[in-house]
Amino acid sequence: MWLGALLDTLPTPALTIDRTTAHRNAERMRERCRALGVRLRPHVKTHKTLEGGLLATGGTRRGIAVSTLAEARFFADGGFDDILLAYPVPTARLEECAGLARRLDAFHVLLDRPEALASLRQRPLGHGKRWLVWLKLDCGNGRAGVRPTDPAALELAQAIANDAPEEVTLVGVYAHCGNTYGCSGADTIQAIARTTTNAVLSFVAALRQAGVPCPQASIGSTPSCSHPIPEMSQLTELHPGNYIFYDLQQTQLGSCQPQDVAIRVLTRVIGHYAHRGQLLVDCGWAALSLHGAGAGQGPQGCAAIDGHPELRLVGLTQEHGLLEHAGGQMDFGRFPVGSVLALIPYHACATAAMHPVYYVHEEGKVVALWHPVRGWSCNPAEILTANTRSCNHAEALQPCRHPMGITRS
């Protein structure tokens, strides 16, 4: 019912995506990878939509990274293949992984510990299929992964490649340079990208010297891939994700320019409080997230008000936001009750996770509705309506279903 609607008629709070900007961002990243001679494996965790995946892959539906098994199943049901679960393989849910691995031409998993490898070997896929495994490296990000300088990393890679080649294949090594999110400006971003790239390439060289083939080497983060360095051409692929939308954080880091940010959250003015000099709007943290409020920023850090640099977000509760004029003198006549403002969120991924639908627009009108996948595993409707089934290997082969019981194509 909202197709063709003007943006200021949408129910608020509403997450909107500028289609022209998102398309431009996607094409620029594909062009960067073409220029480097590497493959782009877009991470879909920011948008979690089939439409965003099509945009990022240029319509091929091949070669994506996901962050949850729910995403993996959703995209597989949407015709996507060559899917990498960019998360340490969840051994407690190995049957779901096995179902995807047998169903798809290529379903990849990450691991960073010998116990996970042992779990894969205890669950062979059969039917001529092998587990496709990437070794997760920690090159300074400090989250998951083994340090490439740790002798245990080389030992684990050798075990993946050699211990059971009929069951497990070492596809490559994977590193996330998330420490670029602590940077400010292209120079510092590129310095971390260079350190990460060199660490990965040195590890691959050590593997080859030890007689271990390692076909693929992948690094990624939106900041590092937005300002690629020449050394990246020696890798085989990059895996950024946020770049389709970008956000306020990326502009502050120096990954992009303000005009590259495709995402907004529309909100309506619902109250004037002259004695406080404040506007009340209908967007709280439930539609924006609190990401960006740290480091002494408070609510102001969560979003900027598009076109109104004089306004500051000074308060957030679950469904309400408070705005003040930076100079202290609010002109309430400029912002009547019912008027619509657009918030530029600090973090697109966290904000998008709050919304069940994205209103994609062009020239001020809604041209498409994108519906993201939600959750981490089975759809709640499947659990409620099929108590005799479990989320096991057989269940993983079934299509994802809409919360209302509708099978999604």
N, C-alpha and C positions, 0 to 999 in steps of 0.2 A: 504493500500500500504506500510505501514511501518512495518508490521509484519515481523520479521526476519532480520530487518535492524540493522546494527551496530550503536552504540550510536553516534559515531562521524560523522555519515552521516545524522543525524536528522536535520530538520530545526530549527534554534535557534532564540530566546530563547525557550527552551523546558523543561517542567517539567518531571522528570524521577523518577520512584519508583523502588527500588531494591526489587524484589518479595521475595527473600529468607529472607531478613531482615524484611520485613513487616509481612511475615508469622510467623517468630520467635517472633516478638513483640506481635502479636495477641495470639499466643499459651501461651506465658509467662503470659499474663494478665488473660487468662482463667484459667491457672493453679493456679495463686494467689487466684482467687476467689474460685476455687475448694478447695484449702487448707483452706480457711477461712470458707467454708460452706455457702457462699452467692452467689447470682445470679449476673451475669454480664449483665448490660444493656448498651451496648456500645453507646456512643454518636457519631452520624455520621456526625456532622457538619464540621469536618476537611476535609474529602475526598468527601462527598456528592455523593458517587457512590454505585451502587448496588453491584459491585464486592467487594468493601471495606466492605459493610455491611455483605455480605456472609462470608468474611474472619473473621470479628469481632465476628459474631454469631456462628462460626463453621459450617455454612451452614444451620442453623435452620430457618433463616428468622423470628425469634421470639424475641421480647423484645429489642427494640432500643429506643433511645432518638433522637429527631430532634429539630432543632432550628427555622425552618420556615414551613409554611403551604405548600410551594412548595416542600420542602423535604418530608413532610408527604405524599403528593399525589404521588410523584415520587416513594417512597418506597412502598406505598400501591399498586400501579400499577405493581411494580416488585414482588409482592407476599409476601411482609412483613406484619406482623401483630403484635399486641401488641406494638403500637407506642405511645410514650409519647412526647407531644409537650412541650419541656423544656423551656418554655417562658410564662410569664403571659398571660392567655387566652385573645386573641384579641377580645373583645366583639363587635367591629365594623365589625368583619368578622365571626360572630357566625354561619352563615348559612354554610360556608365552613367547620367549625368544626363539625357542626351537620351532614353534609353529610358524613364525615369521621367516625364519631361515629356510624352512622347507618350502614355504609358499612362494617366496620372492626369488628372482634370479640372483640377487645379491643383497643380503642383510648382514651388516657388519656390526661387530661389538668391540668395545674397548676393554682392556684389563690392565691392571698395574700390580697384581700380586699372584704368587704361585698358586694359592688356594683357588682362585677363580679359574685358572687354567685347569686345575685338577677337576673342578666341577664340570667344565666343558667336556673333558675327556670321559667323564662318567656318564655323560648324556650324548653319545654319538648320534648324529642326525640320520645316518643311513641314506638309502636311495641315491647313493653317489654324491651326496652333499657333504661339504665340510664347513666347520665353523670358520668364518672369515674374521680374523682378529687383528686389531691394531693395538700396539703397545702405547699406553698413555704416558707421556713424558711431562715432568714438571720442570720447566726451564726458567723458573723464577716467579711463577704466578702464585705458588703456595697453596694450591687447592688439591686436586687429585693428581696422581701420576708419580712415577719414579724419577729421580734425578738422573739425567743422562751421564753424569760423572760417577755415579754409584756403580761399583762392579756388579751389584745385584741386577741392575738394569740389563746389562749385556747377558748375564746368565739367564734372565727371564726371557729375553728375546730369542736366545738360542734354544731354550726349552719349547717355546711356542713353535719355532720353525722345525725343530728336529725330533721332538719326543714322540709325536704321533702324526706324521704328515698325512696319513690317510683319513684323519679325523679333524685336524686343525691346520689352518694355513696362516702364516704371518703375512698380512697384506702390507703393513707399513707402520709408521710411527706418527703420532698425533700429539700436537701441543697447542694449548690455548694461551696466547699471550695477553691474558686478562690484566696483567700488571700495567698495561698501557692506559688503563682507566685511572691511574694515579698521575698521569702526565698533564702537561699544559703546553700545547703547541706541537707543531709537526716535528720539530727537531728532536724533542725528547721522546715522542712516539716512535720515530724512526730508529732512535738509539736502542730502544727495547726490542723493536722488531728485528734489528740486526743481531742483537745478542741472542734472541730466540732462534732465529734462522741459522746462525752459525753453530749453536749448540745442537740443533737437530741434524744439520749436515755432518757435523763431526761425529755424532753418534752413528749415523748411517754409514759413514766411512769406516768406523770401527767394526761395525757389523760385517761389512763386506770383507774387511781384512781378516775377520774371523771365519770367513766362509759362509756367512749367513746372508742369503738374498733378502733384500728389503725393497720391494718395488715402489712403494709410495712413501712420501714424506709430506705432511700437511701441518700448516700452522694457521692460526686465524684469530681475529678480533676485528671489530669494525674500525677502531682507530688505526691499527697497523695496516689493514688492507685498504683503507682510504688514502693512505700515504705510503704506497709500496716502495720498497727499496730494490735496487738491481739484483741483490743477492737472492731475492725470492724466486728469481727465474730458475734457480737450481733445485727448487722444490718441485713437487708434482701437482699440488693443489693448495687452495686457500679456502677457509671456511668461515667467513664473516656472516653475521645475521642481522644486526640492528639496522644496517645501512638502508634497507628498503624504506623505512620510516624516518630514521635518524630521530633526534630529540634535543632538548635543551642541554643535556649533559654533553652530547657529542659536539655541539657548537662551542661549549665552554672548553672542551678538551682541544679543540682545533681540528676535529675530524671533518667538519663540514661548515658551510655557511648557513646563516639563518634561513635563507630562501630554499635550502635543501630539506628542511624539516617538513614532512608530509602530514604529520599527525597533529590533531587538535582535539580538545575536549570542549564541546560547547556547553555553556551554562547560562541560566537566566538570572537576572536580578529579581529577587523576591522580597526585598525589604530595604528601606532607608532608615538609618539611625543617626540623625543629625547630631544628637548630643554626644555620640562617639565618633562622628565623622566616618561612618562605615557603611558599606553596601553589604547586604546579605545575598549570597548566591546559592543555587541549588546543587552545587557540586561539593561533596565532601571527600574524605579520603577513600570512601568506598568506590568512587568513580575515578580516582586519581592516583591512589597509593600515597604512602608517606615517604617514598624514596626521594632523597634530596633534602630532607629536613635535618639531616645530621650536620656535623661540623659547625654547630652554632648558627646554621641558616634558619632553623625553624620552618614554619609553613611556607615562608617566602621562597625557600629553595625548591619546593615541590613543583612549581610552575611559574611561568611568566605570562602576562596578559598580552595577547597579540595586539599590536597597534596602539597599546596604551602603556608605554614605559613608565608613566607617572603613577600607575596603580601597583599596589603591592598586595600579595596574598598574605594575610597576617594571622589567620586562624582557620583551622580545619577540624570539624567533627565528622561523624560518620556520613551525614547527608547534607552538611552545611559548610559554606566557606565564607570568610570575612575578607573584604577588600578595603584598603585605605589608600588615600592619596599620599604620595611620598612627601609632598610639600606641606601636608597637613590641612589643606583646604579642599574638601571634596565638593565638586560641582554636581549636585544631585540631578540637576536638569539635563545633564548630558547622558545620564544613565537611568532613565525612567524604569519603574517596575515593569517587568516583562521584556525588557531589552536583553539581547543576547550578546555575550562576550565569549571569546575563544581563548582557552588556556593552552599554552605550549608546555606539555609535561616534561619533567626532568628526565624520566626514564620511560621510553616507549614500551619496553617489554612488560614492566610492572603495571603500567597503566592499561595496556591492552588486555592484560589478564583479568581486569575488573569488568570487562564488557562482553555481553553475549552476541553483539552484532556491531559491525563497523559500517558506517555510512560513507560509501566511496562517492566522491563528487567531482564534477567538472563544470567550470563556468557557473558556479553557484547552485547547481542542481545535483540531486542524488542520481547516480547512474548505475549503481550496483550496491548490493548488500553482501558483505562477507560474514560468514558464520564460523568462528574458530572452534576447534576441538578443545574440550576442557577435561580436567582430571588427569589421572596418572595410570589408570589401568582399565578394567572393565567398566562399561557404562552402568550406572546405578540401575537403570531399567532392566538390564540383562540379569543383574543379581537378584532383583525383586521378582522377576517373572520366570526365572529358571533356577529354582533352588535345588534341582537335581543335577544341575551342571555346575562345574567349577571353571575358573579361568585357567584351564590346562591346555595341553597341546591341541586337543580337538577344538576347544573354544576359540583358540587363537586363530583358527582357520575360518571362523564365522565372520560375516560382515559386521562392521560397527553399526549400532542403531542409535537413532535420535532419542533424546530423553522421553519423547512422547510415543516411542515405539515405532517410529518410521525408519525404515532402512535407508541409509544415505548411499547415494551412488557416486 
